[in-house]
Amino acid sequence: MRVLTGIQSTGIPHLGNLFGAIQPAIAMSRAGNNDAFLFIANLHSFTKVRDPEQLRENTYAVAAAWLACGLDPERVTFYRQSDVPEVAELTWYLACLTPYPMLANAHSFKDAMAKGVVPNAGIFNYPVLMAADILLYDTDLVPVGKDQKQHLEITRDIANAFNRAYGEDTFVVPEARIDAQLMTIPGTDGRKMSKSYDNTLNIFLPERELKKQVMGIVTDSKALEDPKDPENDNVFNLFRLVATAAETETMRSNYLRGGYGYGHAKKELLGVLMERFAGERQKFQTLMADRTELDKQLAIGADKARQVAATTMHRVRAKGGYGRMG
C-alpha cells in the first residue's frame, strides 16, 4: 500500500506537526509493507513565503525535523516537492477538469477570504496542487487531519472526473485516513495549534525561546490555592500529550487538590518537553549546522520520486492526447 504525507515549509515544524503528521507518518512507514512517500511541500509555501532565503531555510528545517524524529530515508521516498517538476504539469491538466465552484467552496480559499486576505491564484488552486501531489504517485492512502478532509474529497472528485473522461485506469483514487485522537493538537491559546494563530510550541527552539512559548500559555485567573479543572486547562491538555500516564495523573491530582499554580504546571511541561525531545533537539541542531546530509537524502528521494512521476505522466499525457503515437 502506498501512503503519502506532506508538510509545508512555512517554518520549523511545531508540536502539532510532530504529533499530527511526522510521527504518525514515520510509524506508518515502519509498519508492514507500506510504501511511504513523504515530502516537503515547498511549492504550497510559495503562496505565503516569498523571501527566498526564508523559504530555503524553512525547507531545510522541515527536512531536519523529519530526520531528527527518526525517519529512515532508506525505507521511504523522502523529497522536496519542487524537485519533481512533473507535479506542476499535472496540476494544469487536473485544473482543466476542476469546476470553479468546487475551488471557491474549498476551506483554504474561504478561510483566506474570511480573514480579509486578498487570495492569490495559488491559494485558490491549492486543492488542485494537493490533488496532483497525491495522484502523481498512485497513492492509495493519505493520512489527513480533520481540516484537510475536504481537500482529500476534492482530490477524489478530480481523479474520478479524469478517469471517467480518459479511462478508469488513469489514476488511483486515494482513501483518507483520519486518526480521531490526532484531529486537533491544542495550541497555547486552546485553539488548534497553528503558525497562523501564533500559538505553537516549537521543541527545536533554544531552551530560553521554548520557555517563553510555554510561559505564554493562556490560563484562567484562579489563585494558587484554588482547585483547578484539568480538562479545561491548556497547560494540562498539552502536558498529557507528552508526559507519561503516571506524570499526567500526578498533575491531575495536583490540579484538583489546589495549592498548585499554573506556573508550577508550566515549569513541569517545559521539563518534560526538554527531556522527551532531547535526542531530537540535538540531532536537529547537528543537521542544520551542516546541510550536506540533508541535501544528499533529498536528492536521493527526488530521483526515486521522479521515476514514479515519469510513469504516471507518460500515462496521463498519452490519454490526454499529448503522447507520441507509436
C-alpha positions in Angstrom: 0.0 0.0 0.0 1.4 3.4 -1.0 0.8 6.2 1.6 1.7 9.9 1.2 2.2 12.7 3.6 3.5 16.3 3.1 4.3 19.2 5.4 4.5 22.8 4.2 7.8 24.6 4.6 6.4 27.7 6.3 8.7 27.4 9.3 10.2 25.0 11.8 7.7 22.2 12.5 5.9 22.6 15.8 4.5 20.1 18.2 1.2 19.9 16.3 3.1 18.9 13.1 5.1 16.3 15.0 2.1 14.6 16.6 -0.3 15.2 13.8 1.9 14.3 10.8 5.5 13.5 11.3 5.4 10.8 14.0 2.3 9.0 12.6 3.9 9.0 9.1 7.1 7.6 10.4 5.2 4.9 12.3 3.2 4.0 9.2 6.4 3.8 7.2 7.7 1.2 9.6 4.6 -0.9 9.6 4.0 -3.9 7.3 4.6 -3.4 3.6 3.7 0.3 3.4 5.4 2.2 0.6 5.7 5.7 2.1 6.1 8.9 0.1 6.9 11.8 2.5 7.6 15.2 1.1 8.3 18.9 1.9 5.5 20.9 0.3 7.6 24.0 -0.6 5.6 24.8 -3.7 2.5 25.2 -1.5 4.5 27.5 0.8 5.1 30.0 -2.1 1.6 31.3 -1.6 2.7 32.8 1.7 6.5 32.8 1.9 8.2 35.0 -0.8 11.6 35.6 0.8 14.0 33.1 -1.0 16.3 32.7 2.0 13.5 32.1 4.4 11.8 29.6 2.1 15.1 27.7 1.6 15.8 27.8 5.4 12.3 26.6 6.2 12.7 23.7 3.7 15.9 22.6 5.4 14.3 22.9 8.8 11.4 20.6 7.8 13.8 18.1 6.4 15.9 18.2 9.5 12.8 17.7 11.7 11.8 14.6 9.8 15.2 13.0 10.2 15.6 14.1 13.8 12.4 12.4 14.7 13.6 9.1 13.4 12.7 8.9 9.7 14.8 6.3 7.9 15.2 7.7 4.4 16.2 4.3 3.1 12.8 2.9 3.9 10.8 5.7 2.3 10.7 8.2 -0.6 11.6 11.5 1.0 11.8 14.5 -1.2 11.2 18.2 -1.9 8.1 18.9 -3.8 9.9 21.4 -6.1 12.4 18.8 -7.1 9.7 16.9 -9.0 8.5 19.4 -11.8 6.0 16.9 -13.1 3.7 17.9 -10.3 3.3 21.4 -11.9 2.4 19.9 -15.3 -0.1 17.5 -13.7 -1.7 20.4 -11.8 -2.5 22.1 -15.1 -4.2 19.0 -16.5 -6.2 18.5 -13.3 -7.2 22.2 -13.1 -8.8 22.0 -16.5 -11.2 19.4 -15.2 -11.9 21.1 -11.9 -15.1 23.1 -11.6 -14.7 26.7 -10.4 -17.4 26.4 -7.7 -15.5 23.4 -6.1 -12.5 25.6 -5.5 -14.5 28.6 -4.5 -16.0 26.4 -1.7 -12.7 25.0 -0.5 -11.8 25.7 3.1 -8.4 27.1 2.2 -9.9 29.7 -0.1 -12.9 30.6 2.2 -10.6 30.9 5.2 -8.4 33.4 3.4 -11.5 35.4 2.4 -12.8 35.3 6.0 -9.5 36.7 7.3 -9.7 39.6 4.9 -6.8 38.3 2.8 -7.0 39.0 -0.9 -6.2 35.5 -2.0 -3.9 34.9 -4.9 -4.5 32.3 -7.6 -2.1 29.9 -5.8 -4.4 29.9 -2.7 -7.4 29.4 -5.0 -5.7 26.4 -6.7 -4.2 24.9 -3.5 -6.6 21.9 -3.6 -5.6 21.1 -7.3 -1.9 21.2 -6.4 -2.6 19.0 -3.5 -4.5 16.6 -5.8 -1.5 16.5 -8.1 0.8 15.7 -5.1 -1.3 12.7 -4.4 -2.3 11.4 -7.8 1.1 11.7 -9.3 2.4 8.8 -7.2 -0.6 6.4 -7.5 -1.3 6.9 -3.8 -3.6 4.5 -2.0 -3.9 6.2 1.4 -3.5 9.7 2.7 -3.4 10.4 6.5 -5.1 13.7 7.0 -6.3 15.8 9.8 -10.0 16.8 10.1 -9.3 20.2 8.5 -7.8 18.5 5.4 -10.6 16.0 4.8 -12.4 18.2 2.4 -9.3 18.7 0.2 -8.9 14.9 0.0 -12.5 14.6 -1.1 -11.7 17.2 -3.8 -8.8 15.0 -4.9 -11.1 12.0 -5.2 -13.6 14.0 -7.2 -11.0 15.3 -9.6 -9.5 11.8 -10.0 -12.9 10.3 -10.7 -13.7 13.0 -13.2 -10.5 12.5 -15.1 -11.0 8.7 -15.0 -14.5 9.0 -16.4 -13.1 11.2 -19.2 -9.9 9.3 -20.1 -10.2 5.8 -18.7 -10.8 4.3 -15.3 -7.2 3.1 -15.1 -5.7 6.6 -15.3 -5.5 7.5 -11.6 -5.7 5.5 -8.4 -8.5 7.1 -6.3 -7.0 7.6 -2.8 -8.6 6.9 0.5 -8.3 9.2 3.6 -7.2 8.0 7.0 -8.2 10.2 9.9 -6.9 9.4 13.4 -9.6 10.6 15.7 -7.0 11.1 18.5 -4.9 13.4 16.4 -7.6 15.5 14.8 -6.7 18.6 16.7 -3.5 19.3 18.7 -4.3 22.2 21.1 -2.2 25.4 20.9 -1.1 27.6 23.7 -4.4 29.5 23.5 -6.7 26.5 23.3 -7.3 26.7 19.6 -5.8 24.3 17.1 -2.0 24.7 17.1 -1.1 26.6 14.0 1.6 29.1 12.9 -1.2 31.3 11.6 -2.6 31.7 15.1 0.9 32.2 16.7 0.1 29.6 19.3 2.7 27.0 18.7 5.2 25.1 20.8 8.4 24.6 18.9 10.5 21.8 20.5 13.5 22.6 18.3 14.0 26.1 19.6 16.7 27.0 22.1 15.6 26.4 25.7 15.1 30.1 26.5 12.8 30.6 23.5 10.9 27.5 24.1 10.4 28.5 27.8 8.9 31.8 26.6 6.4 29.9 24.5 5.5 27.7 27.4 5.1 30.5 29.9 2.8 32.3 27.4 0.2 29.5 27.5 -3.2 31.0 28.3 -4.8 30.0 31.6 -7.7 31.3 33.7 -7.2 33.6 36.7 -7.7 31.0 39.6 -5.4 31.7 42.5 -2.6 29.3 43.6 -4.6 27.8 46.4 -7.7 27.2 44.4 -8.6 23.8 42.9 -8.4 23.8 39.1 -10.2 22.0 36.3 -7.5 20.0 34.4 -9.8 19.0 31.5 -10.4 22.7 30.5 -6.8 23.9 31.0 -4.4 24.5 28.1 -1.3 23.6 30.1 -2.7 20.3 31.3 -4.0 19.3 27.9 -0.6 20.0 26.4 1.2 18.2 29.2 -0.7 15.0 28.9 0.3 14.8 25.2 4.0 14.5 26.1 4.1 13.1 29.7 3.7 9.5 30.9 0.4 8.3 32.3 1.8 8.4 35.8 3.1 12.0 35.4 -0.3 13.0 33.9 -2.2 11.6 36.9 0.1 13.3 39.4 -0.5 16.6 37.7 -4.3 15.9 37.6 -4.3 15.3 41.3 -2.3 18.5 42.0 -4.9 20.5 40.0 -7.9 19.0 41.8 -6.2 19.4 45.3 -5.3 23.0 45.0 -2.2 24.7 46.2 -0.7 24.1 42.8 -0.3 27.1 40.5 -0.2 27.3 36.7 3.4 28.4 37.0 4.3 25.1 38.5 2.5 23.2 35.7 4.2 25.3 33.0 7.6 24.5 34.6 6.8 20.8 34.6 5.7 21.0 31.0 8.9 22.6 29.9 10.9 20.0 31.8 9.1 17.1 30.1 9.5 18.7 26.7 13.2 19.2 27.2 13.6 15.6 28.5 11.4 13.8 26.0 12.8 15.6 22.9 16.5 15.9 24.0 17.7 13.5 21.3 15.6 15.1 18.6 16.7 18.6 19.5 20.4 17.6 19.4 20.1 15.8 16.0 18.1 18.7 14.6 20.9 21.2 15.5 23.5 18.9 14.1 21.7 18.6 10.7 21.1 22.3 10.5 24.7 23.1 11.2 25.8 21.1 8.2 23.3 20.7 5.4 25.3 18.1 3.5 23.3 15.1 4.7 20.0 16.9 4.1 21.0 17.7 0.5 22.1 14.1 0.0 18.9 12.5 1.3 16.6 14.9 -0.5 18.4 14.3 -3.8 18.2 10.6 -3.5 14.5 10.9 -2.7 13.8 13.2 -5.6 15.3 10.6 -8.0 13.1 7.9 -6.6 10.0 10.2 -6.8 10.7 11.3 -10.3 10.8 7.7 -11.5 7.3 7.1 -10.4 6.2 10.6 -11.5 7.5 9.9 -15.0 5.5 6.7 -15.4 2.3 8.5 -14.3 2.9 11.4 -16.6 3.5 9.2 -19.6 0.1 7.6 -19.0 -1.6 11.0 -18.4 -0.1 12.6 -21.5 -1.0 9.7 -23.7 -4.6 9.6 -22.5 -5.0 13.3 -22.8 -3.7 13.5 -26.3 -0.1 14.7 -25.6 1.7 11.5 -26.0 3.5 10.5 -29.2 1.9 8.0 -31.5 3.6 4.6 -31.8 
